[in-house]
Amino acid sequence: MLSDVSITLRLVLAALLGSLIGLERERLLWAAGLRTHMLVCVGSCLIMIVSSYGFNAVLGPQVVLDPSRVAAQVVSGIGFLGAGSIILRNEVVKGLTTAASLWAVAALGLAVGGGLYFAAVTATAIILIILGGLKPIEERFRHRLQAVELQLEVQAGTMSTAALRKILGWRAARVRQLMVKSSHSQEMEHVTLVVANQPAKDTDEMVRLLSLEPSVLSCERT
């Protein structure tokens, strides 16, 4: 059985490592921040301690227990917290990274509870690098792949994929989505073109070509 000092050290270390991850999330004002990550890490650590050492009193020749069974439930049980941190806002899913950080913090707690201090500290450093250090690279890559929308007002029944190919030529392949909505006037339609990210001069050329088309009443980039 672990001593009281060893148990205390493990729980404190779990709280410390969880706080480091939580501070990074708190900085971005996510709902699952400092306290949530600390609680998950400490709770996981305690569960691992109980799973590994809490049943020593009943062990004997006729009683054999699997110490991993209780700890294994943390991996699946933490899912309800992760799901609670994921939201859908303006048709965009947010919170997946925070959900993953909660799952990772639970693993940190299990590692500390099992006495794998080096693995826990190393994993904490790697997680912090992933959450903080790689975010600028991710944002830069996401910006490069971000689509552009073109809003058009056209004469009713004149806009189609075939018409786009005729107007834009090879640039029509850059159009990911074509959405046509009826306007208040039966003679006009509102068209939204979702265009794959490309150099600004190419997008400006698409706007110019569309504006020259007689059936296109207006065209602007959003």
C-alpha atoms as a printed R data frame, in Angstrom:
    type eleno elety resid chain resno       x       y       z
1   ATOM     1    CA   MET     A     1   0.000   0.000   0.000
2   ATOM     2    CA   LEU     A     2   1.197   3.521  -0.770
3   ATOM     3    CA   SER     A     3   2.129   5.822   2.081
4   ATOM     4    CA   ASP     A     4   0.096   8.943   2.771
5   ATOM     5    CA   VAL     A     5   2.995  11.088   1.604
6   ATOM     6    CA   SER     A     6   3.212   9.242  -1.723
7   ATOM     7    CA   ILE     A     7  -0.536   9.551  -2.285
8   ATOM     8    CA   THR     A     8  -0.426  13.274  -1.521
9   ATOM     9    CA   LEU     A     9   2.514  13.838  -3.866
10  ATOM    10    CA   ARG     A    10   0.759  12.044  -6.698
11  ATOM    11    CA   LEU     A    11  -2.455  14.011  -6.271
12  ATOM    12    CA   VAL     A    12  -0.590  17.334  -6.042
13  ATOM    13    CA   LEU     A    13   1.493  16.539  -9.114
14  ATOM    14    CA   ALA     A    14  -1.674  15.610 -11.025
15  ATOM    15    CA   ALA     A    15  -3.248  18.927 -10.030
16  ATOM    16    CA   LEU     A    16  -0.125  20.807 -11.153
17  ATOM    17    CA   LEU     A    17   0.091  19.105 -14.545
18  ATOM    18    CA   GLY     A    18  -3.644  19.518 -15.113
19  ATOM    19    CA   SER     A    19  -3.397  23.216 -14.229
20  ATOM    20    CA   LEU     A    20  -0.745  23.769 -16.892
21  ATOM    21    CA   ILE     A    21  -3.060  22.423 -19.583
22  ATOM    22    CA   GLY     A    22  -6.039  24.250 -18.079
23  ATOM    23    CA   LEU     A    23  -4.243  27.597 -18.087
24  ATOM    24    CA   GLU     A    24  -3.701  27.308 -21.835
25  ATOM    25    CA   ARG     A    25  -7.432  26.705 -22.358
26  ATOM    26    CA   GLU     A    26  -8.343  29.431 -19.821
27  ATOM    27    CA   ARG     A    27  -6.281  31.908 -21.831
28  ATOM    28    CA   LEU     A    28  -8.659  31.360 -24.759
29  ATOM    29    CA   LEU     A    29 -11.717  31.750 -22.480
30  ATOM    30    CA   TRP     A    30 -13.052  28.246 -23.062
31  ATOM    31    CA   ALA     A    31 -15.690  26.896 -20.670
32  ATOM    32    CA   ALA     A    32 -13.439  23.955 -19.763
33  ATOM    33    CA   GLY     A    33 -10.551  25.903 -18.301
34  ATOM    34    CA   LEU     A    34  -8.227  25.783 -15.317
35  ATOM    35    CA   ARG     A    35 -10.457  24.218 -12.667
36  ATOM    36    CA   THR     A    36 -12.057  21.699 -15.033
37  ATOM    37    CA   HIS     A    37  -8.713  20.349 -16.226
38  ATOM    38    CA   MET     A    38  -7.337  20.213 -12.673
39  ATOM    39    CA   LEU     A    39 -10.385  18.309 -11.428
40  ATOM    40    CA   VAL     A    40 -10.219  15.832 -14.296
41  ATOM    41    CA   CYS     A    41  -6.518  15.185 -13.732
42  ATOM    42    CA   VAL     A    42  -6.797  14.817  -9.944
43  ATOM    43    CA   GLY     A    43  -9.900  12.648 -10.267
44  ATOM    44    CA   SER     A    44  -8.215  10.372 -12.776
45  ATOM    45    CA   CYS     A    45  -5.157  10.131 -10.545
46  ATOM    46    CA   LEU     A    46  -7.279   9.146  -7.544
47  ATOM    47    CA   ILE     A    47  -9.159   6.557  -9.595
48  ATOM    48    CA   MET     A    48  -5.849   5.037 -10.689
49  ATOM    49    CA   ILE     A    49  -4.607   4.910  -7.096
50  ATOM    50    CA   VAL     A    50  -7.821   3.259  -5.932
51  ATOM    51    CA   SER     A    51  -7.734   0.842  -8.865
52  ATOM    52    CA   SER     A    52  -4.113  -0.155  -8.215
53  ATOM    53    CA   TYR     A    53  -3.968  -0.174  -4.433
54  ATOM    54    CA   GLY     A    54  -7.471   0.197  -3.008
55  ATOM    55    CA   PHE     A    55  -8.377  -3.477  -2.986
56  ATOM    56    CA   ASN     A    56  -5.230  -4.939  -1.426
57  ATOM    57    CA   ALA     A    57  -7.160  -5.783   1.733
58  ATOM    58    CA   VAL     A    58  -9.411  -8.289  -0.035
59  ATOM    59    CA   LEU     A    59  -6.736  -9.931  -2.173
60  ATOM    60    CA   GLY     A    60  -5.846 -13.515  -1.366
61  ATOM    61    CA   PRO     A    61  -5.387 -16.972  -2.842
62  ATOM    62    CA   GLN     A    62  -9.061 -17.133  -3.794
63  ATOM    63    CA   VAL     A    63  -9.446 -13.478  -4.877
64  ATOM    64    CA   VAL     A    64  -7.725 -12.146  -7.986
65  ATOM    65    CA   LEU     A    65  -8.536  -8.640  -9.218
66  ATOM    66    CA   ASP     A    66  -7.633  -6.821 -12.434
67  ATOM    67    CA   PRO     A    67  -6.398  -3.361 -11.334
68  ATOM    68    CA   SER     A    68  -6.813  -1.948 -14.850
69  ATOM    69    CA   ARG     A    69 -10.600  -2.391 -15.032
70  ATOM    70    CA   VAL     A    70 -11.546   0.630 -12.906
71  ATOM    71    CA   ALA     A    71  -8.969   2.868 -14.589
72  ATOM    72    CA   ALA     A    72 -10.145   1.765 -18.025
73  ATOM    73    CA   GLN     A    73 -13.559   3.297 -17.375
74  ATOM    74    CA   VAL     A    74 -11.971   6.758 -17.172
75  ATOM    75    CA   VAL     A    75 -11.127   6.646 -20.872
76  ATOM    76    CA   SER     A    76 -14.752   6.099 -21.859
77  ATOM    77    CA   GLY     A    77 -16.317   7.993 -18.954
78  ATOM    78    CA   ILE     A    78 -14.480  11.245 -19.730
79  ATOM    79    CA   GLY     A    79 -16.449  11.418 -22.981
80  ATOM    80    CA   PHE     A    80 -19.403  13.220 -21.352
81  ATOM    81    CA   LEU     A    81 -17.174  16.153 -20.406
82  ATOM    82    CA   GLY     A    82 -15.644  16.244 -23.863
83  ATOM    83    CA   ALA     A    83 -19.077  16.228 -25.482
84  ATOM    84    CA   GLY     A    84 -20.140  19.097 -23.240
85  ATOM    85    CA   SER     A    85 -17.262  21.248 -24.455
86  ATOM    86    CA   ILE     A    86 -18.128  20.772 -28.142
87  ATOM    87    CA   ILE     A    87 -20.601  23.270 -29.576
88  ATOM    88    CA   LEU     A    88 -22.041  24.034 -32.992
89  ATOM    89    CA   ARG     A    89 -21.888  27.737 -33.803
90  ATOM    90    CA   ASN     A    90 -22.827  29.177 -37.202
91  ATOM    91    CA   GLU     A    91 -22.605  25.676 -38.732
92  ATOM    92    CA   VAL     A    92 -19.006  25.369 -37.468
93  ATOM    93    CA   VAL     A    93 -18.028  22.814 -34.825
94  ATOM    94    CA   LYS     A    94 -15.938  24.320 -32.028
95  ATOM    95    CA   GLY     A    95 -14.406  22.830 -28.911
96  ATOM    96    CA   LEU     A    96 -12.877  19.662 -30.337
97  ATOM    97    CA   THR     A    97  -9.403  20.673 -29.179
98  ATOM    98    CA   THR     A    98 -10.633  21.345 -25.650
99  ATOM    99    CA   ALA     A    99 -12.431  17.992 -25.624
100 ATOM   100    CA   ALA     A   100  -9.197  16.317 -26.705
101 ATOM   101    CA   SER     A   101  -7.238  18.173 -24.019
102 ATOM   102    CA   LEU     A   102  -9.655  16.904 -21.361
103 ATOM   103    CA   TRP     A   103  -9.167  13.364 -22.621
104 ATOM   104    CA   ALA     A   104  -5.384  13.847 -22.568
105 ATOM   105    CA   VAL     A   105  -5.492  15.317 -19.051
106 ATOM   106    CA   ALA     A   106  -7.404  12.250 -17.884
107 ATOM   107    CA   ALA     A   107  -4.559  10.129 -19.263
108 ATOM   108    CA   LEU     A   108  -2.061  12.332 -17.378
109 ATOM   109    CA   GLY     A   109  -3.918  11.688 -14.144
110 ATOM   110    CA   LEU     A   110  -3.873   7.945 -14.751
111 ATOM   111    CA   ALA     A   111  -0.137   8.069 -15.465
112 ATOM   112    CA   VAL     A   112   0.621   9.998 -12.271
113 ATOM   113    CA   GLY     A   113  -1.636   7.713 -10.255
114 ATOM   114    CA   GLY     A   114   0.262   4.740 -11.618
115 ATOM   115    CA   GLY     A   115   3.599   6.272 -10.680
116 ATOM   116    CA   LEU     A   116   4.722   6.996 -14.238
117 ATOM   117    CA   TYR     A   117   6.036  10.447 -13.391
118 ATOM   118    CA   PHE     A   118   8.462  10.852 -16.278
119 ATOM   119    CA   ALA     A   119   5.816   9.821 -18.808
120 ATOM   120    CA   ALA     A   120   3.298  12.246 -17.279
121 ATOM   121    CA   VAL     A   121   5.686  15.227 -17.246
122 ATOM   122    CA   THR     A   122   6.920  14.527 -20.766
123 ATOM   123    CA   ALA     A   123   3.366  14.158 -22.047
124 ATOM   124    CA   THR     A   124   2.421  17.465 -20.385
125 ATOM   125    CA   ALA     A   125   5.230  19.257 -22.211
126 ATOM   126    CA   ILE     A   126   4.200  17.704 -25.527
127 ATOM   127    CA   ILE     A   127   0.537  18.603 -24.993
128 ATOM   128    CA   LEU     A   128   1.442  22.222 -24.211
129 ATOM   129    CA   ILE     A   129   3.524  22.407 -27.383
130 ATOM   130    CA   ILE     A   130   0.616  21.013 -29.399
131 ATOM   131    CA   LEU     A   131  -1.952  23.385 -27.877
132 ATOM   132    CA   GLY     A   132   0.128  26.562 -27.855
133 ATOM   133    CA   GLY     A   133   3.103  26.185 -30.149
134 ATOM   134    CA   LEU     A   134   1.353  24.652 -33.134
135 ATOM   135    CA   LYS     A   135  -1.690  26.946 -33.112
136 ATOM   136    CA   PRO     A   136  -0.066  29.710 -35.262
137 ATOM   137    CA   ILE     A   137   0.914  27.105 -37.857
138 ATOM   138    CA   GLU     A   138  -2.607  25.672 -37.830
139 ATOM   139    CA   GLU     A   139  -4.162  29.128 -38.220
140 ATOM   140    CA   ARG     A   140  -1.851  29.959 -41.126
141 ATOM   141    CA   PHE     A   141  -2.668  26.689 -42.876
142 ATOM   142    CA   ARG     A   142  -6.404  27.143 -42.241
143 ATOM   143    CA   HIS     A   143  -6.289  30.675 -43.655
144 ATOM   144    CA   ARG     A   144  -4.673  29.371 -46.828
145 ATOM   145    CA   LEU     A   145  -7.475  26.836 -47.274
146 ATOM   146    CA   GLN     A   146 -10.300  29.196 -46.333
147 ATOM   147    CA   ALA     A   147 -12.923  29.557 -49.027
148 ATOM   148    CA   VAL     A   148 -14.148  32.862 -50.475
149 ATOM   149    CA   GLU     A   149 -17.778  33.729 -51.155
150 ATOM   150    CA   LEU     A   150 -19.045  35.726 -54.126
151 ATOM   151    CA   GLN     A   151 -22.523  37.216 -53.908
152 ATOM   152    CA   LEU     A   152 -24.346  37.749 -57.200
153 ATOM   153    CA   GLU     A   153 -27.670  39.162 -58.328
154 ATOM   154    CA   VAL     A   154 -28.609  37.587 -61.667
155 ATOM   155    CA   GLN     A   155 -31.527  37.383 -64.014
156 ATOM   156    CA   ALA     A   156 -33.788  34.489 -63.089
157 ATOM   157    CA   GLY     A   157 -32.907  31.172 -64.699
158 ATOM   158    CA   THR     A   158 -29.590  32.288 -66.201
159 ATOM   159    CA   MET     A   159 -27.080  30.927 -63.700
160 ATOM   160    CA   SER     A   160 -25.997  27.278 -63.787
161 ATOM   161    CA   THR     A   161 -22.793  25.250 -63.736
162 ATOM   162    CA   ALA     A   162 -22.762  25.267 -67.530
163 ATOM   163    CA   ALA     A   163 -23.157  29.063 -67.580
164 ATOM   164    CA   LEU     A   164 -20.303  29.390 -65.069
165 ATOM   165    CA   ARG     A   165 -18.002  27.298 -67.239
166 ATOM   166    CA   LYS     A   166 -18.853  29.491 -70.206
167 ATOM   167    CA   ILE     A   167 -18.209  32.722 -68.285
168 ATOM   168    CA   LEU     A   168 -15.178  31.699 -66.206
169 ATOM   169    CA   GLY     A   169 -13.550  29.068 -68.378
170 ATOM   170    CA   TRP     A   170 -10.965  27.015 -66.438
171 ATOM   171    CA   ARG     A   171 -11.554  29.166 -63.372
172 ATOM   172    CA   ALA     A   172 -14.968  27.514 -62.964
173 ATOM   173    CA   ALA     A   173 -13.138  24.518 -61.490
174 ATOM   174    CA   ARG     A   174 -12.332  26.699 -58.471
175 ATOM   175    CA   VAL     A   175 -16.050  26.958 -57.591
176 ATOM   176    CA   ARG     A   176 -16.835  24.510 -54.793
177 ATOM   177    CA   GLN     A   177 -20.503  25.313 -54.360
178 ATOM   178    CA   LEU     A   178 -23.259  27.094 -56.277
179 ATOM   179    CA   MET     A   179 -26.351  28.160 -54.324
180 ATOM   180    CA   VAL     A   180 -29.315  29.868 -55.994
181 ATOM   181    CA   LYS     A   181 -32.082  31.552 -53.990
182 ATOM   182    CA   SER     A   182 -35.220  33.187 -55.281
183 ATOM   183    CA   SER     A   183 -35.395  36.945 -54.857
184 ATOM   184    CA   HIS     A   184 -38.397  39.090 -53.979
185 ATOM   185    CA   SER     A   185 -38.564  39.934 -57.633
186 ATOM   186    CA   GLN     A   186 -39.482  37.041 -59.911
187 ATOM   187    CA   GLU     A   187 -37.081  38.424 -62.504
188 ATOM   188    CA   MET     A   188 -33.980  38.111 -60.291
189 ATOM   189    CA   GLU     A   189 -32.200  35.447 -58.271
190 ATOM   190    CA   HIS     A   190 -29.570  35.669 -55.562
191 ATOM   191    CA   VAL     A   191 -26.569  33.425 -56.199
192 ATOM   192    CA   THR     A   192 -23.773  32.525 -53.768
193 ATOM   193    CA   LEU     A   193 -20.567  31.054 -55.150
194 ATOM   194    CA   VAL     A   194 -18.162  29.384 -52.715
195 ATOM   195    CA   VAL     A   195 -14.737  29.589 -54.304
196 ATOM   196    CA   ALA     A   196 -11.632  27.714 -53.168
197 ATOM   197    CA   ASN     A   197  -8.964  29.958 -51.724
198 ATOM   198    CA   GLN     A   198  -6.652  31.356 -54.368
199 ATOM   199    CA   PRO     A   199  -4.515  34.463 -54.955
200 ATOM   200    CA   ALA     A   200  -6.519  37.684 -54.643
201 ATOM   201    CA   LYS     A   201  -5.792  38.641 -58.259
202 ATOM   202    CA   ASP     A   202  -7.473  35.436 -59.497
203 ATOM   203    CA   THR     A   203 -10.562  36.109 -57.394
204 ATOM   204    CA   ASP     A   204 -10.660  39.692 -58.663
205 ATOM   205    CA   GLU     A   205 -10.473  38.370 -62.219
206 ATOM   206    CA   MET     A   206 -13.440  36.078 -61.549
207 ATOM   207    CA   VAL     A   207 -15.412  39.044 -60.211
208 ATOM   208    CA   ARG     A   208 -14.486  41.052 -63.310
209 ATOM   209    CA   LEU     A   209 -15.562  38.300 -65.713
210 ATOM   210    CA   LEU     A   210 -18.846  37.772 -63.905
211 ATOM   211    CA   SER     A   211 -19.553  41.518 -63.819
212 ATOM   212    CA   LEU     A   212 -19.088  41.705 -67.605
213 ATOM   213    CA   GLU     A   213 -21.793  39.089 -68.156
214 ATOM   214    CA   PRO     A   214 -25.081  40.823 -69.189
215 ATOM   215    CA   SER     A   215 -27.204  38.453 -67.078
216 ATOM   216    CA   VAL     A   216 -25.237  39.312 -63.917
217 ATOM   217    CA   LEU     A   217 -26.679  42.474 -62.358
218 ATOM   218    CA   SER     A   218 -24.154  42.705 -59.512
219 ATOM   219    CA   CYS     A   219 -21.188  40.743 -58.191
220 ATOM   220    CA   GLU     A   220 -19.187  41.351 -55.040
221 ATOM   221    CA   ARG     A   221 -16.765  39.482 -52.840
222 ATOM   222    CA   THR     A   222 -17.592  38.910 -49.137
